[in-house]
Amino acid sequence: MKYLLTLSAAILICLSSGNSFAQQKSTPQKSKISRTKQTKFYWAGVLQKQGMTSYQYGTHVLKGKSLAGGQNQPETTFALKAGKKINLNKFAGKKVIITGKKVDGYPLESGPELIEVSAIELDKVMKMNIN
């Protein structure tokens, strides 16, 4: 009888702790997804292949501005990295708009901020001089 009571108590404890573990595990995943969505930003400028640098990160650079800032912000350089699905070489020398997120821990060694590119498209806005 004591064996059956002990076994029942052990099963009950395992089931209740397993249920609370599953609840704890699902909560961080939801918050992680929402944080990822919030960290996407946009930049516009001219994309170039990155040559020799002192900071040694990224494969390309964007000379331009963050679209989240004001109009009077100075043009700056951003280091870029992209996954295998995005070919940054196709856009070298062209005006582009980049969607991505800043990589934590950068800039290093007086280098630029590092942007992880999730999407890229040509900047179709054309400036026209009207006299």
LINJODA-V707139 format. One record per residue. N is the residue number from 0. RES is the residue in three letters. PHI is phi in whole degrees, 0 to 359 (none if undefined). Layout:
# LINJODA-V707139
n-><N:N>
res-><RES:RES>
phi-><PHI:PHI>
This chain:
# LINJODA-V707139
n-><0:1:2:3:4:5:6:7:8:9:10:11:12:13:14:15:16:17:18:19:20:21:22:23:24:25:26:27:28:29:30:31:32:33:34:35:36:37:38:39:40:41:42:43:44:45:46:47:48:49:50:51:52:53:54:55:56:57:58:59:60:61:62:63:64:65:66:67:68:69:70:71:72:73:74:75:76:77:78:79:80:81:82:83:84:85:86:87:88:89:90:91:92:93:94:95:96:97:98:99:100:101:102:103:104:105:106:107:108:109:110:111:112:113:114:115:116:117:118:119:120:121:122:123:124:125:126:127:128:129:130>
res-><MET:LYS:TYR:LEU:LEU:THR:LEU:SER:ALA:ALA:ILE:LEU:ILE:CYS:LEU:SER:SER:GLY:ASN:SER:PHE:ALA:GLN:GLN:LYS:SER:THR:PRO:GLN:LYS:SER:LYS:ILE:SER:ARG:THR:LYS:GLN:THR:LYS:PHE:TYR:TRP:ALA:GLY:VAL:LEU:GLN:LYS:GLN:GLY:MET:THR:SER:TYR:GLN:TYR:GLY:THR:HIS:VAL:LEU:LYS:GLY:LYS:SER:LEU:ALA:GLY:GLY:GLN:ASN:GLN:PRO:GLU:THR:THR:PHE:ALA:LEU:LYS:ALA:GLY:LYS:LYS:ILE:ASN:LEU:ASN:LYS:PHE:ALA:GLY:LYS:LYS:VAL:ILE:ILE:THR:GLY:LYS:LYS:VAL:ASP:GLY:TYR:PRO:LEU:GLU:SER:GLY:PRO:GLU:LEU:ILE:GLU:VAL:SER:ALA:ILE:GLU:LEU:ASP:LYS:VAL:MET:LYS:MET:ASN:ILE:ASN>
phi-><none:297:299:295:294:295:297:297:295:296:294:297:295:298:294:288:288:294:293:291:296:296:293:294:291:284:296:297:297:296:291:295:296:292:295:297:296:286:270:280:228:231:228:227:164:262:272:223:293:270:271:290:224:275:267:56:216:87:247:220:232:240:259:182:225:284:281:276:273:283:289:270:289:286:289:220:251:238:277:238:220:220:284:293:282:249:260:291:300:297:253:300:82:245:282:225:241:247:251:181:218:287:270:299:94:243:277:242:46:61:270:277:294:258:248:269:280:252:202:213:211:293:280:269:281:248:273:239:268:246:272>
